[in-house]
């Protein structure tokens, strides 16, 4: 099994994935001029959905 043989710590993989994601986002912003606006619309939808969920699940 690969994960048993590899001596790379888990946090190295996490940092690599975060770095690849940030490079992908920068590339998309360079290629697609409307990408940042699409990202913002998606974030707004996620925030609205979370607000609805939060209202349905009070912490007290």
N, C-alpha and C positions, 0 to 999 in steps of 0.2 A: 504494500500500500504506500502510495506516495507520501501521505502525511506522516507516516511512521518513519520513513527513511530520511525525510528532509530535516535538516538541522536549523532551518530558518525559523526564528521566533514568529509567533502569530502577529505581533505588532508591526513587523516589517511588511507582511502581506497587507495589513490594513492601510499602512502608509502608501504602499504601492498602488492600491486600488483608489485611494483618495487622489493621488497624483495623476493617475490615468484619467479619472473623471474630470479633474480640473483642466487637463489638457484637451479633453474632448469638448468641454464647454467653450474653451477659448477658440478652438477650431470652428465650432458651430457658429459662434459669434462672428468670426471672420468670413465664413462662407454665406451665412444667411443673415441679411440685415435685420429681419424681423424676429430673430431668435430671442433677443432679450425681452421683447414685448410678449412673446409667447410664454416665456418663463414667468414673467410677472403675472400674466393672466392665470397660469396654472397655480402659482403660489396663492393668488387670491382665492381661487376655488378651494384649494386645500385648507386655507385658513377659515373660510366660511364653513366648510364641512366639519372642521374640528370644533368651531364655535358651537355648532348645532349639537355635536356629540357631547361637548363639555356641559352644555345646558341640560342635556338629558341625563348626565351622570354627575350629580353634585358630589363634592368631596366631603361634605359634612353630613 
